[in-house]
């Protein structure tokens, strides 16, 4: 998958977002989650999703401000739910690291 032009496009589209928060989460998502859970055929649809989604909508899902379902009428819900779960797990990990750091102080 890593040498396929569709995957390279996925990484590019994830790493070039208008909002830094989206960029940071999506780039990790593309590198860690996508190769394990998406086929090469899925990448065509995922790349189209990335081209169409507004960064403000994506930000609200990535930051946990709105559920993915609130955008079900606009975007591919499968991809949005995958990103939502990945971002939620990342936020939980971040909170745990902060707690560990504070406990050590």
N, C-alpha and C positions, 0 to 999 in steps of 0.2 A: 504494500500500500504506500509506503513512504516515497517511492519513486514515481508514483502515478501523478500526472499533472492535476487531476481533480483534487487529490489530497493537498498538493502544494497550494492550490487555489484556496482550499479550506483554511489552511494556516494563514495565508495572506489576508483573507477576509476577516478572520478572527483577530488577527494582530493589528489591524488597521481600522479601529473603531473611533468614533468621534469622542467617546468618553473613556477616560483612562480606566475606570472601574470595569467597564465592559471588556476592554482590551485585555486587562490582566486576567480576568476569569476565563474569557473565551479562548485565549491562547493556550492556557493550561488545559482547558477542556479539549481543544483540538489535538493537543499532543498526548494527553493521557486517556481520555475517554473515547474519542472517535475511533481510533484504530481497533479498540477492543469490542466496540458495540455496533459499529456501522460497517456495512459492506461498501464496496466501490460504487455499486449502483445507488446506494443511499446518498452518496456524496453529491450527486447531481441535484437531488432535491434539497439537501442541506445547504449547498452553495446558493441555490436560488432563495432559500429561506433567509440566509445571511445577507443577501443583496437587497431583499425586500423589507426586512424588519427595521423599524425606526429605532435609533439608539435610545431615545427616551423610553419607549416601550420596553426594550431589552433591559435597560437600567432598572426599571421598576420590578422586573422579575428577578434579575441578578441580586438586587439588594433586599429582596423579600418584601417589597412595598405592596405589590399586587400579585395574586396567584396567576399562574400560567393560564388557567381557565378563563380569566377575564379577557384574554386576547384570542380565544378559540375561533372567533368569527373572522379574524384577520390573518392569522399565521398558522403554520403547521404545528399542531398541538404536541405531537410526539417530540419534536426537537425542542420546543419551548419547555416541556415538562422535564426533559433530560437536563437541560441547562439549569432549570429551577432547582432540581435535586442536587446537581453538582455544586451549584453556588451555595445552597443551604449547607451542604456538608463542609464546604470551605469556610463558611462563616462560623460554624460550630467549632471547627478545628482552631480557627483564629482565637475564639473566645477561650478555649482550653489553654492555648499557649499563653495568653495574657494572664489567666489565673495562675498558671505554673510560675510565670515570671514574678507575679506579685507575691506569691507565697514564699519565694526564695529571697525576697528583699527584706 
